[in-house]
């Protein structure tokens, strides 16, 4: 009983559109302040003393760009190829394993070398690095296979 958890092939185009829109949106309008509903509790630094856990929080476009980028990268990485056979599944699995190892290594190195408030960005970016490395490795392996070269 084999399950295929991949998105249809046409999701790949939607993924590229979402990813590009997220990156361009963040670069072009990163100064835009927006209000988003949020679970929020900040007892020490709460200036307005509104009380409660659910309120409208002031944030920037990053709150919209990062979920869009995540969805886009997932669609790109986990959409079926035009020809989805056992070898493509093998390449996908090998790329996932490689990406996991490289991302874990980068995370360990960053944890040992980055300190202070800057470190807050490291765990935040790990998933994006993982997806981007997976997509790059998988596309390179697929390209080499289609050109008839060895892995």
Buried (B, 14 or more C-beta within 10 A) or exposed (E): EEEEEBBEEEBBEBBBEBBEBBBEBBEEEEEEEEEEEBEBEEEEEEEEEEEEEEBEBEBBBBEBBBEBBBBBBBBBBBBBBEEBEEEBBEBBEBBBEBBEEBBEEBBEEBEEEEEEEEEEEBEEBBBBBBBBBBBEBBBEBBEEBEEEEEE
